[in-house]
């Protein structure tokens, strides 16, 4: 009995010691937790925003997309990123949708890619196959009437036939200018097959796929707000989305169009309007969720930053083809810019698409040579054929 009583007392003492130890540990944890909370001004659960560097931008025609492209090009250069580029020119395919094989055999392909921002007809699976898994997908749309009128003037088709006369034809010609530009251009750029460009059900499916796949669909008419949304989507600074209205049609180049012509054009572009009207509603919801007062403040901040850059660079705007070679635009009907202050930042801000793509291509070829010791064989002309340097 005495032995049993002693064992019980020892068990009780051990239990008391363990209970005391647990209570002491809990007190210490409570004190430490209180100290940590007082020392931490930001809640532990607050998400961390990290700048995004992997971006695929579908560069739609005549949708203020050259402005966005220039922003992406400049950001990529500043951060030593790599670009999906064609071997020549500024198109990754023209009539056919994008295919990964267009870039897989190019000298710089082994470097990997961060940014795609040149013209192509979209194929989401093919684009995704050459981009990192965490890529942000972005594009831009514009009122379809404005898109078509801008294209018509840009290719100077009005020199042969005024737009009103073009629209009076029955039926309105379906042949695409330069085999690329024409009816329902935004659906075409998004990769909808040509025979489905007027099929409401095919368009409905494309609209749904686009909303599911793209993280942001910007609007050219509301580009400042679009860039604010892009800035937050990518976790960038206001300075990162500063830009000029590059490749914009000059006011005097805009054609006159009768009310009858406008109505006929809008009916003819019904497919693009099905797409555009949907994403205009989506955009308005995103702005409302962002906060209209907050949006006004950030738009004002962006416009002030744009004006500072314009003044600091001493930008001169002029007819696109009248500028020096590095800044000359493809068409005399668009506005180009040239900086008096010839710093690298100012030159890149004003650099037009063709010149910028060529600069990036030369840089990327040199990167491939430096990193992998490869160079295109001088006797080869087929895309992708290359030899290793001895």
C-alpha positions as CSV (number, residue, x, y, z in Angstrom):
1,X,0.0,0.0,0.0
2,X,2.8,2.4,0.9
3,X,4.6,1.7,-2.4
4,X,1.4,2.2,-4.3
5,X,0.7,5.6,-2.5
6,X,4.3,6.7,-3.3
7,X,3.8,6.0,-6.9
8,X,0.5,7.9,-7.0
9,X,2.2,10.9,-5.4
10,X,5.1,10.9,-7.9
11,X,2.6,10.6,-10.8
12,X,0.7,13.6,-9.5
13,X,3.9,15.6,-9.0
14,X,4.9,14.7,-12.6
15,X,1.5,15.7,-13.9
16,X,1.7,19.0,-12.0
17,X,5.1,19.7,-13.5
18,X,4.0,18.9,-17.0
19,X,0.9,21.1,-16.6
20,X,3.0,23.9,-15.2
21,X,5.4,23.6,-18.1
22,X,2.6,23.7,-20.7
23,X,1.1,26.8,-19.0
24,X,4.5,28.5,-18.9
25,X,5.1,27.8,-22.6
26,X,1.6,29.1,-23.5
27,X,2.4,32.3,-21.5
28,X,5.7,32.8,-23.3
29,X,4.0,32.2,-26.7
30,X,1.3,34.8,-25.8
31,X,3.9,37.4,-24.8
32,X,5.9,36.8,-28.0
33,X,2.8,36.9,-30.1
34,X,1.8,40.2,-28.6
35,X,5.3,41.6,-29.1
36,X,5.3,40.5,-32.7
37,X,2.0,42.1,-33.5
38,X,3.0,45.3,-32.0
39,X,6.3,45.3,-34.0
40,X,4.6,44.4,-37.4
41,X,2.7,47.3,-38.9
42,X,1.3,45.2,-41.8
43,X,-0.9,42.1,-41.1
44,X,0.8,38.8,-41.9
45,X,-2.1,37.8,-44.1
46,X,-1.8,40.8,-46.5
47,X,-0.8,39.5,-50.0
48,X,2.6,40.4,-51.4
49,X,2.6,42.2,-54.7
50,X,5.5,41.3,-57.0
51,X,6.1,42.9,-60.3
52,X,5.2,40.6,-63.2
53,X,7.7,40.1,-66.0
54,X,6.0,37.4,-68.2
55,X,3.5,39.0,-70.4
56,X,1.8,38.1,-73.7
57,X,0.1,41.0,-75.4
58,X,-2.1,40.4,-78.4
59,X,-1.3,43.5,-80.5
60,X,-4.7,44.2,-82.2
61,X,-4.7,46.5,-85.2
62,X,-5.5,50.2,-84.7
63,X,-6.5,49.8,-81.1
64,X,-3.8,52.0,-79.5
65,X,-1.7,48.9,-79.3
66,X,1.6,50.4,-80.4
67,X,1.5,52.6,-77.3
68,X,1.1,49.5,-75.1
69,X,3.8,47.6,-77.1
70,X,6.3,50.5,-76.6
71,X,5.6,50.4,-72.8
72,X,6.3,46.6,-72.8
73,X,9.4,46.9,-74.9
74,X,10.9,49.6,-72.7
75,X,10.1,47.7,-69.5
76,X,11.7,44.6,-71.0
77,X,14.8,46.4,-72.0
78,X,15.2,48.1,-68.5
79,X,14.9,44.7,-66.8
80,X,17.0,42.7,-69.3
81,X,14.1,40.5,-70.4
82,X,13.7,38.5,-73.6
83,X,11.1,38.9,-76.3
84,X,9.2,36.6,-78.8
85,X,10.4,38.1,-82.1
86,X,10.2,37.0,-85.8
87,X,13.4,36.6,-87.7
88,X,12.4,39.5,-89.9
89,X,9.8,42.2,-89.9
90,X,7.2,42.7,-87.1
91,X,4.7,39.9,-87.7
92,X,4.8,36.4,-86.3
93,X,2.8,35.0,-89.2
94,X,0.3,37.1,-91.1
95,X,-2.7,35.2,-92.5
96,X,-2.3,32.0,-90.4
97,X,-2.6,31.9,-86.6
98,X,0.5,31.9,-84.5
99,X,2.5,28.6,-84.4
100,X,5.2,27.8,-81.9
101,X,7.3,26.4,-84.8
102,X,7.7,30.0,-86.0
103,X,10.1,30.7,-83.1
104,X,11.3,27.4,-81.8
105,X,14.3,27.2,-84.2
106,X,15.4,30.9,-83.9
107,X,18.8,31.6,-82.5
108,X,17.5,33.2,-79.3
109,X,14.8,30.6,-78.5
110,X,17.0,28.7,-76.0
111,X,17.1,31.9,-73.9
112,X,13.4,31.5,-73.1
113,X,10.8,34.3,-73.4
114,X,9.3,36.9,-71.1
115,X,7.3,39.2,-73.4
116,X,5.4,38.7,-76.6
117,X,4.1,42.0,-78.0
118,X,4.3,41.8,-81.8
119,X,1.5,41.3,-84.3
120,X,0.1,37.8,-84.7
121,X,-3.2,36.0,-85.3
122,X,-3.9,34.6,-81.9
123,X,-3.8,30.9,-81.0
124,X,-3.9,30.7,-77.2
125,X,-2.5,27.2,-76.9
126,X,0.3,27.8,-79.2
127,X,1.3,31.1,-77.6
128,X,1.1,29.5,-74.1
129,X,3.4,26.7,-75.3
130,X,6.3,29.1,-75.7
131,X,5.6,31.4,-72.7
132,X,6.2,30.7,-69.0
133,X,3.4,29.1,-67.0
134,X,2.7,32.3,-65.0
135,X,2.3,34.5,-68.0
136,X,-0.2,37.4,-67.9
137,X,-2.3,37.7,-71.0
138,X,-3.5,41.1,-72.2
139,X,-5.1,42.7,-75.3
140,X,-6.9,45.9,-76.4
141,X,-10.1,46.6,-78.3
142,X,-11.7,49.6,-79.8
143,X,-15.0,50.7,-81.2
144,X,-15.2,48.7,-84.5
145,X,-16.3,51.6,-86.7
146,X,-13.2,53.6,-85.5
147,X,-11.0,50.6,-86.1
148,X,-12.1,50.1,-89.7
149,X,-12.1,53.8,-90.6
150,X,-8.5,54.1,-89.1
151,X,-7.3,51.1,-91.1
152,X,-8.9,52.4,-94.3
153,X,-7.1,55.7,-94.0
154,X,-3.9,54.2,-92.8
155,X,-3.5,52.0,-95.9
156,X,-4.6,55.0,-98.0
157,X,-7.3,53.1,-99.8
158,X,-9.3,56.3,-99.8
159,X,-7.0,57.6,-102.5
160,X,-8.6,55.1,-104.9
161,X,-12.2,55.1,-103.5
162,X,-13.8,57.2,-100.8
163,X,-15.1,55.2,-97.8
164,X,-18.7,56.1,-98.5
165,X,-18.3,54.8,-102.0
166,X,-16.6,51.6,-100.8
167,X,-19.6,51.0,-98.4
168,X,-22.2,51.5,-101.1
169,X,-21.0,48.4,-103.0
170,X,-23.3,45.4,-102.9
171,X,-22.0,43.3,-101.4
172,X,-19.2,45.2,-99.5
173,X,-15.9,43.6,-100.6
174,X,-14.6,41.0,-98.2
175,X,-11.0,40.9,-99.6
176,X,-8.6,42.0,-96.9
177,X,-6.1,44.9,-97.5
178,X,-2.6,43.4,-97.7
179,X,-4.3,40.1,-97.0
180,X,-4.5,41.1,-93.3
181,X,-6.8,44.1,-92.7
182,X,-10.5,44.1,-93.2
183,X,-14.0,43.1,-91.9
184,X,-14.3,42.3,-88.2
185,X,-10.6,42.9,-87.7
186,X,-10.5,42.3,-84.0
187,X,-12.1,38.8,-84.3
188,X,-9.6,38.1,-87.1
189,X,-6.7,39.2,-84.8
190,X,-8.1,36.9,-82.0
191,X,-7.8,34.0,-84.4
192,X,-11.4,33.3,-85.4
193,X,-11.4,31.4,-88.7
194,X,-12.3,33.6,-91.7
195,X,-15.3,31.5,-92.5
196,X,-16.7,32.1,-89.0
197,X,-16.2,35.9,-88.8
198,X,-20.0,36.5,-89.1
199,X,-21.2,33.4,-87.2
200,X,-22.9,34.6,-83.9
201,X,-22.4,31.3,-82.1
202,X,-18.7,31.0,-83.0
203,X,-18.3,34.6,-81.9
204,X,-20.1,33.9,-78.6
205,X,-17.7,31.0,-77.9
206,X,-14.7,33.2,-78.8
207,X,-15.9,36.0,-76.5
208,X,-16.2,33.4,-73.6
209,X,-12.8,32.0,-74.3
210,X,-11.2,35.4,-74.5
211,X,-12.7,36.4,-71.1
212,X,-11.5,33.2,-69.6
213,X,-8.0,33.4,-71.0
214,X,-7.1,37.1,-70.9
215,X,-6.4,38.7,-67.6
216,X,-7.2,42.2,-68.9
217,X,-8.9,43.5,-72.1
218,X,-8.1,47.2,-72.4
219,X,-10.1,49.8,-74.4
220,X,-8.4,52.2,-76.7
221,X,-11.0,54.9,-76.0
222,X,-10.1,54.7,-72.3
223,X,-6.5,54.0,-72.5
224,X,-5.4,56.0,-69.5
225,X,-7.8,54.0,-67.3
226,X,-6.7,50.8,-69.1
227,X,-3.0,51.5,-68.2
228,X,-3.9,52.2,-64.6
229,X,-5.6,48.7,-64.5
230,X,-2.6,47.2,-66.3
231,X,-0.2,48.8,-63.8
232,X,-2.0,47.2,-60.9
233,X,-2.4,43.9,-62.6
234,X,1.3,43.7,-63.2
235,X,2.3,45.3,-59.9
236,X,4.2,48.0,-61.7
237,X,4.8,51.7,-60.9
238,X,3.2,54.6,-62.6
239,X,6.5,55.4,-64.3
240,X,6.5,52.0,-65.9
241,X,3.3,52.7,-67.9
242,X,4.2,56.2,-69.1
243,X,3.8,56.4,-72.9
244,X,3.1,58.4,-76.0
245,X,0.2,58.0,-78.4
246,X,2.3,56.4,-81.1
247,X,1.1,55.6,-84.6
248,X,-2.2,57.6,-84.0
249,X,-3.9,58.9,-87.2
250,X,-3.4,62.6,-87.7
251,X,-6.7,64.6,-87.5
252,X,-6.5,65.9,-91.0
253,X,-6.2,62.3,-92.3
254,X,-9.5,61.2,-90.9
255,X,-12.1,60.7,-93.6
256,X,-15.6,62.0,-93.7
257,X,-18.3,59.4,-93.5
258,X,-22.0,60.1,-94.1
259,X,-24.7,58.9,-91.6
260,X,-25.9,56.3,-94.1
261,X,-22.3,55.1,-94.5
262,X,-21.9,54.8,-90.7
263,X,-25.0,52.8,-90.3
264,X,-24.0,50.5,-93.1
265,X,-20.5,50.1,-91.7
266,X,-21.8,49.3,-88.2
267,X,-24.2,46.6,-89.6
268,X,-21.3,45.1,-91.6
269,X,-19.1,45.0,-88.5
270,X,-21.8,43.3,-86.3
271,X,-19.4,40.5,-85.4
272,X,-16.8,42.9,-83.9
273,X,-19.5,44.8,-82.1
274,X,-20.7,41.5,-80.5
275,X,-17.1,41.2,-79.1
276,X,-16.5,44.9,-78.3
277,X,-19.8,45.5,-76.5
278,X,-19.3,42.6,-74.2
279,X,-15.8,43.7,-73.1
280,X,-16.9,47.3,-72.8
281,X,-19.4,46.1,-70.1
282,X,-16.6,44.0,-68.5
283,X,-14.3,47.1,-68.5
284,X,-16.9,49.3,-66.9
285,X,-17.4,46.7,-64.1
286,X,-13.7,46.5,-63.5
287,X,-13.4,50.3,-63.2
288,X,-16.4,50.3,-60.8
289,X,-14.7,47.6,-58.7
290,X,-11.4,49.5,-58.7
291,X,-13.3,52.6,-57.5
292,X,-14.1,55.6,-59.7
293,X,-12.6,58.2,-57.4
294,X,-9.5,56.2,-57.0
295,X,-9.4,55.8,-60.8
296,X,-9.7,59.6,-61.3
297,X,-6.7,60.2,-59.0
298,X,-4.5,57.6,-60.6
299,X,-5.4,58.7,-64.2
300,X,-4.4,62.3,-63.1
301,X,-1.1,60.9,-61.7
302,X,-0.4,59.1,-65.0
303,X,-1.2,62.1,-67.2
304,X,1.1,64.2,-65.1
305,X,3.9,61.7,-65.4
306,X,3.3,61.6,-69.2
307,X,3.5,65.4,-69.4
308,X,6.7,65.4,-67.4
309,X,8.3,62.9,-69.7
310,X,7.2,64.8,-72.7
311,X,8.7,68.1,-71.4
312,X,11.9,66.6,-70.0
313,X,12.6,64.8,-73.3
314,X,11.7,67.9,-75.4
315,X,9.5,65.9,-77.6
316,X,8.6,67.2,-81.0
317,X,5.6,65.7,-82.8
318,X,5.4,65.7,-86.5
319,X,4.1,63.9,-89.6
320,X,5.4,60.4,-89.2
321,X,7.6,60.1,-92.3
322,X,9.2,63.6,-91.9
323,X,11.2,62.5,-88.8
324,X,14.8,61.3,-88.7
325,X,15.2,57.6,-89.7
326,X,15.3,56.2,-86.1
327,X,11.9,57.9,-85.4
328,X,10.1,57.9,-88.8
329,X,6.8,56.1,-88.9
330,X,5.5,53.7,-91.5
331,X,2.9,56.2,-92.8
332,X,2.8,59.9,-93.3
333,X,-0.7,59.9,-92.0
334,X,0.2,59.2,-88.4
335,X,1.9,61.3,-85.7
336,X,5.5,60.5,-84.8
337,X,7.7,61.9,-82.1
338,X,11.4,62.9,-81.8
339,X,13.2,63.9,-78.6
340,X,15.5,66.9,-78.5
341,X,17.0,65.3,-75.3
342,X,18.7,62.3,-76.8
343,X,19.0,60.2,-73.7
344,X,18.4,56.5,-74.0
345,X,15.1,56.7,-72.1
346,X,13.8,59.5,-74.3
347,X,14.8,57.8,-77.5
348,X,13.1,54.6,-76.5
349,X,9.9,56.5,-75.5
350,X,9.6,57.9,-79.1
351,X,11.0,54.9,-81.0
352,X,8.4,53.5,-83.5
353,X,7.6,49.9,-83.8
354,X,9.7,48.8,-86.8
355,X,12.8,50.5,-85.5
356,X,12.3,49.1,-81.9
357,X,11.7,45.6,-83.1
358,X,15.0,45.7,-85.1
359,X,16.9,47.1,-82.1
360,X,15.5,44.2,-79.9
361,X,16.3,41.6,-82.6
362,X,19.9,42.7,-82.8
363,X,20.2,42.8,-79.0
364,X,18.7,39.4,-78.6
365,X,20.9,37.8,-81.3
366,X,23.9,39.2,-79.4
367,X,22.6,37.7,-76.2
368,X,22.3,34.3,-77.9
369,X,25.9,34.6,-79.1
370,X,27.2,35.7,-75.7
371,X,25.3,33.1,-73.7
372,X,25.3,30.1,-76.0
373,X,28.1,30.8,-78.5
374,X,25.8,30.4,-81.5
375,X,25.4,32.5,-84.7
376,X,23.2,32.1,-87.8
377,X,25.1,30.5,-90.6
378,X,25.7,33.2,-93.3
379,X,24.8,30.9,-96.1
380,X,21.5,29.9,-94.6
381,X,18.2,31.7,-95.2
382,X,15.6,29.4,-93.8
383,X,14.3,30.4,-90.4
384,X,16.0,28.7,-87.5
385,X,19.1,27.2,-89.3
386,X,22.2,28.0,-87.3
387,X,25.6,26.7,-86.5
388,X,27.6,26.6,-83.2
389,X,30.6,28.9,-83.1
390,X,34.0,27.0,-82.9
